[in-house]
Amino acid sequence: MIDQQIEFIRPFRSVVAVGWRFQPCDEGTRVHWQMTGRMPFLFRFMAAGTRAMIEKDYDLGLAMLRGVLDPQAEVPRLTFAGETVLSPWHSLAYDWSGRLDDMPAVMQQQFPLLGSEIEQQGRAQIGPAFTAFHSVDQERQQVQCSMAIVVDSEASAGRMALKDLGGGRYFKVSVQGSYSFLGLAWYAANSHLRMHKFKRDRSRPSLEVYENDPRAVTSSNELLTTLYLPLK
């Protein structure tokens, strides 16, 4: 049992009590947490959103703690590398829109097709596979994106599309670990930008770059992904 307090400074000052309870289970330890405090009436519409944000913080923290306690467990490792500038990437791309839940299955199908198209043309893949997120609606769970692979300038579109994606000023975050942690990594990256008062450029896509081939690793903890958040 652990009891603690959290002090909120914005948008209003508040001190809340947080309680942790631990229960052994077959899979390890089940963690229960609750938060109790007062909120001004006019701000109570924020309660559900505040809970959702804090849940993500705890989910990420517990996943990282599990990695400390169990060396064999899947664990995310985040590095906030800071500002960088990218040149546009000439890419063979597949444009897709749909539900976030459907995206992993589409990626498993489309990235091999992109690679096959490059091979059939006898061209070279000169950079990583990546996803450019043009819009993400978390409330409706909808996404518009381009799944792409960087190619040389002589490649043709074939069955796909040729696009120059990326380019400009970005904030870079490195993620080591399973792709299942990428949702939490994006949340942490956006929270970091807000905390340090960086301005997102909504006119350019965010980039999720897959730095190594998942078929070439022996553990999901070896997967490397880089997130690029566009800055004004």
ABEGO torsion letter per residue (X at the ends): XBBBBBBBAOABBBBBBBBBBBBBBAAEBBBBBBBBBBBBAAAAAAAAAAAAAAAAAAAAAAAAAAAAABAABBBBBBBBAEBBBBBBBBBBBBBBBEBAAAAAAAAAAAAAAAAAAAAAAGBBBABBBBBBBABBBAAAGBBBBBBBBBBBAABBAEABBBBBBEEEBBBBBBBBEBAAAAAAAAAAAAAAAAAAGBBBBAABBBBBBBABBAAABABAAABBBBBBBBBX
